[in-house]
Amino acid sequence: MSTLKYEIEELKAQMNLVEVAVGNSVTLDMGQRTRVPEPQRYKENRDAKELENFLFDIEQYFQSTRTVTEDDKVSVASMYLSGDAKLL
């Protein structure tokens, strides 16, 4: 019987630790989702400023959509290329 009481006390102590850990954890408020505008397509324009703007926009898009891996980034970015830009 004393073994059972000891186990119950151990479980209560563990529960207290779990409650403290859960109480101290950070919760994220997912709230409403924000609509992320898609970047404009890049059409192999030789204008450096347009290319720079495209690269900036696509990086912002990656951050807001939480695209992390390089493979995913290449895949997504290639969807926003059009015309001869896809062939390069």
N, C-alpha and C positions, 0 to 999 in steps of 0.2 A: 504494500500500500504506500509506503514511504517513497518507493521508486516512482510510482505514478504521480505523487504530489510533486516530486522533484522535476519530473518531465513537464508537468503542467506549469510550474514556475519558470522553467527554461523557455517554454513556448511563449509565456506571457512576456518575458524579457525580450525575446526575439521580436514579438509583435510590437513592443514599444519602440525598438530600434527601427523597425520598418515604418511605423507611423511617423517617427521623427524624420527619417530619410524622405518619405513622401511629402511631409509637410514642408521640408526645406528645398524640395526640388523646384526647378523653374518650369512654369507652364507657359506655352506659347499660345497667344490668342490668335487663332487663325482668322477670326472675323470674316469680313466679306473679302472675296477675291477681287483683286484689281485687274482690270483688263489691260493687257500689255499690247501696245500697238506693234504690229509687225513691221520690220524694216522694209524700206523701199528696195525694189529689185535693182541689181547692178547690171548694166547693159554694155559692158566693155567700152565705156566711154574713156577716152585717153586723158580726161581731165583729172589731175592729181587730187584736186579738192573733192571731187565727187567720190573718188575711191576712198579718200580719207574719211569722208562722211559715212560711207557705207560701212567701213570697218568699225568706226565708232558706234554706229547704230547697231550693228550685229553683236558687238561686245556687250552693249547695254542689254540687248535682247537675251543674250546668254546669261547674264547676271540675274535678270528678273525672272527668267524661266528656270533658273538653277541648272543650266546645262554645264556639266563639269568635264566630262571626258573629251579628249581631243577628237576621238572618232565621232562622237555625237556632234561636236562643234562643226567638223568638216561636213558631216551629213546635212545638218541644218543649214549651214551657210550655202552649200551648193544648191539648195532649193531656191535660194534668192538670187541666183545668177541666171541671166537669160541671154539669148543670142550666142554670139561667139565667146562670151565670157565663160560659158560652160565647157568649152573645148580646151581652155588653157590649162 
